[in-house]
């Protein structure tokens, strides 16, 4: 082995055990899928869920044992563990809802299940990355799988257009992100987030300018992945064209992964908060407002949910802004983590109900086609009502508690936080119009389509889990204590680094 540099002393593969387990499961599912080209895919669903379950067990085993590994590029702390668990839950629901939908739409691509596992592993890497290059690798693994998933409905031109548009714009965004990492390396001589502090206070204005330029380009790359305005233009077209099961996964997993990275970077650049807080505050206001206002005009359910997801990205950005000061950082990180849970449950649940509209190779996605759903499919209408109320932030739902925690974190941030809290409250009222409009269509308009066919067992379980979760997490804040512990660990790390 002469001629090769020695391995770092902290090569603990235990720190990335959840990702390794999920990747191995993805390879096995991919190989098994070669023998099941036309379905059914029950064996792939079971195997995927088994891989997700074993990965989750490894996450729980690491919960109380924070590890810095692989040359300090990985920080497997409680924040990473909580984001990993959220992503694994999203993957589990995406796997459950996919098989019945794919059979109805006649999408015979068993690779979907492996792609979900690989993409989830990439998002988990992003959550634990302490190095910008590792963050980039995780983002690419997450994104490349999603590009393929968006185009799985090969017989539909909209799906092929969605995949191509997502790929091209995603490639540009990745270029911005990589160039930003290069600028940061040029300024600081490192890509490790915990080694950027000296460059922030460098006496050389050239180095500081490079660092700030790199930070701006990072914002572009992550802003695309999280669908922040003005980097959101791909979202409605991609969500509409992609298979509904894939759109549900993309809407939840990509956002959680990107905002986990936002938190890591915001903590690393906290001393320069005076520079980036105004930028993020403006983006939060634009994202909330543009997302909700454009959602009001939509007649297509998937496009409405796409603009809704843009608005919720703005809500999450309010929590990221709160990370700018030690006084509000714990509250901001905790609120973002809890909102991940609420957002994933209500968004994936809404997409899962939308997937019920697929039948014999076709799919009805117009909002007017949900007319009379309360009489022709009472259970589906009731569940969609719960998800719409949760998205609107009505009390006794997970969406309400999630927004309450974000609102509380914003108020602790100062004058900027107070302004963002007011904008968040106004936008929540605006969003109620199009969420409640959907409920009116389901219950107070005559039916235009026949009774929906009985969904498969996986889809039933996925919808039920999302509905129960949206109510349970709204009535009692399960996971809030764990979110606070995770936030405390992140803040403690940055305090140590600064000293």
Secondary structure as GFF3:
##gff-version 3
##sequence-region A 1 499
A	DSSP	three_ten_helix	13	16	.	.	.	ID=ss1
A	DSSP	alpha_helix	17	33	.	.	.	ID=ss2
A	DSSP	alpha_helix	42	62	.	.	.	ID=ss3
A	DSSP	beta_strand	67	69	.	.	.	ID=ss4
A	DSSP	beta_strand	74	76	.	.	.	ID=ss5
A	DSSP	alpha_helix	78	105	.	.	.	ID=ss6
A	DSSP	alpha_helix	111	128	.	.	.	ID=ss7
A	DSSP	alpha_helix	132	150	.	.	.	ID=ss8
A	DSSP	alpha_helix	157	188	.	.	.	ID=ss9
A	DSSP	three_ten_helix	193	195	.	.	.	ID=ss10
A	DSSP	alpha_helix	197	200	.	.	.	ID=ss11
A	DSSP	alpha_helix	205	225	.	.	.	ID=ss12
A	DSSP	alpha_helix	235	241	.	.	.	ID=ss13
A	DSSP	alpha_helix	244	249	.	.	.	ID=ss14
A	DSSP	pi_helix	250	254	.	.	.	ID=ss15
A	DSSP	alpha_helix	255	268	.	.	.	ID=ss16
A	DSSP	three_ten_helix	270	272	.	.	.	ID=ss17
A	DSSP	alpha_helix	273	296	.	.	.	ID=ss18
A	DSSP	alpha_helix	301	321	.	.	.	ID=ss19
A	DSSP	three_ten_helix	322	324	.	.	.	ID=ss20
A	DSSP	alpha_helix	326	355	.	.	.	ID=ss21
A	DSSP	beta_strand	358	359	.	.	.	ID=ss22
A	DSSP	beta_strand	362	363	.	.	.	ID=ss23
A	DSSP	three_ten_helix	367	370	.	.	.	ID=ss24
A	DSSP	alpha_helix	373	376	.	.	.	ID=ss25
A	DSSP	alpha_helix	378	392	.	.	.	ID=ss26
A	DSSP	alpha_helix	398	413	.	.	.	ID=ss27
A	DSSP	alpha_helix	415	444	.	.	.	ID=ss28
A	DSSP	alpha_helix	457	475	.	.	.	ID=ss29
A	DSSP	alpha_helix	480	498	.	.	.	ID=ss30
###
